[in-house]
């Protein structure tokens, strides 16, 4: 059966239907990594990935509630307790300095302190993530989300925040990447993006000043992380996603699954 024409996952150029080796970069179509990266690109695609991130947050929130119910340490109306949050990977100076839990810089991005907390964050994620995927590509969006979330909590840790959770640092990194995109692209569309996203940043700042308990350091660090990540990785109008972008997204995915899995196993053993 004749093979159909496909894009080489290494150089992202189209090769003929009869070619078994990419005429551009020499990669073999029969190589296992070729098949794997093609599968990864499809699995990390578009709306599927955004829904997967949202689902992961919801499931992890449910686990935190279940763990709270089992331990008997309530966290208020439909909210997990402090013990459950600590066991599942809340971050800050307390978990890191006293217990060496550096992996919590990843896991804290999937924890929430209450029903309103998770609803607001996931509503923002659902609105912003597809936009970033459209301008940067899906793999780069997930890398920005993961790395930017970690950057936000690193800044929060350096500022001395003792105990913190929430997807807002990662969501703010997506905002930061759009801020960079709008400023870098310029023109009517770029200027429009920059003005709209700047309004979000101002609103976040005001919101953080009015309401207590908001981790402004995490928000600011996330925005900064998103700007830097967006600048380093580039967006679609400058270059299309390539093998390296998909590989980085896969590494971020494995890192996230590893952190969450490690946290759940630790929480189960603690109980």
TATADA-V254599 format. One record per helix or strand of 3 or more residues. SS is the DSSP state (A for helix, B for strand). FROM is the first residue (numbers start at 1). LEN is the number of residues. If there is no record, write none. Layout:
# TATADA-V254599
[[SS,FROM,LEN] [SS,FROM,LEN]]
This chain:
# TATADA-V254599
[[A,32,12] [A,46,26] [A,82,6] [A,93,7] [A,104,7] [A,115,22] [A,138,21] [A,168,18] [A,187,24] [A,216,18] [A,243,28]]
